[in-house]
């Protein structure tokens, strides 16, 4: 097991942990994996309430990705806060692929959403201030080798960012309430968290990222400085604007939260009809 985060957040709840493990996912045998491959998103260990919450988060993830694809351009702050201009095609490709996952009959990739992490995954969920999710970023052995996103207890905690679902755009009151939030850190939703996580999956990331030459893995990494992940993603962009040749941090295109941050901000720009410039408390820690 190897954590890829360059530094673990200590001041805020970590959005996720990135798990790279050569061990099989607990409780998943090749036989059970085979029987599940016809379904895009297989829920494991979820009670009815968790299934409903995770299902809505998947729908919101696809919605964020669809609008991220449609709205992204190099003159929009929702894109520019997170990515360089030359990363537009990569971002749009990622959003296109992720948005297709709301159609279970024709999804371009498969994975497991596990609501009951145990053992080492549960330990990772609880490390430091805790994480919302843990994702297995190892390369699948074949198409039947589904990798897991474990949703941690915090994901279902009603006192965290993930309590929020995206407002319905035809519900003017709900949309206004969401758009009027004063603190930008309240904009992330459970769908935002899943969008972040899904870019860690090799089966997804290989559609828009080259493999790391050393590990042969494609999944994104986590750039974390101890602040809110969405602010760290903005900081990462500033870092590369100032020093494009640094190699001690991932480029924005390899950072999971950059994708989630841009998709959420582009969605908010579109439906709240406002730019978040300067980012509200954009770089505070
Ligand atoms: Zn992550």
Boltz pocket constraint, residues with backbone or C-beta under 6 A from the ligand:
constraints:
  - pocket:
      binder: B
      contacts: [[A, 15], [A, 16], [A, 17], [A, 18], [A, 196], [A, 197], [A, 200], [A, 221], [A, 222], [A, 256]]
      max_distance: 6.0
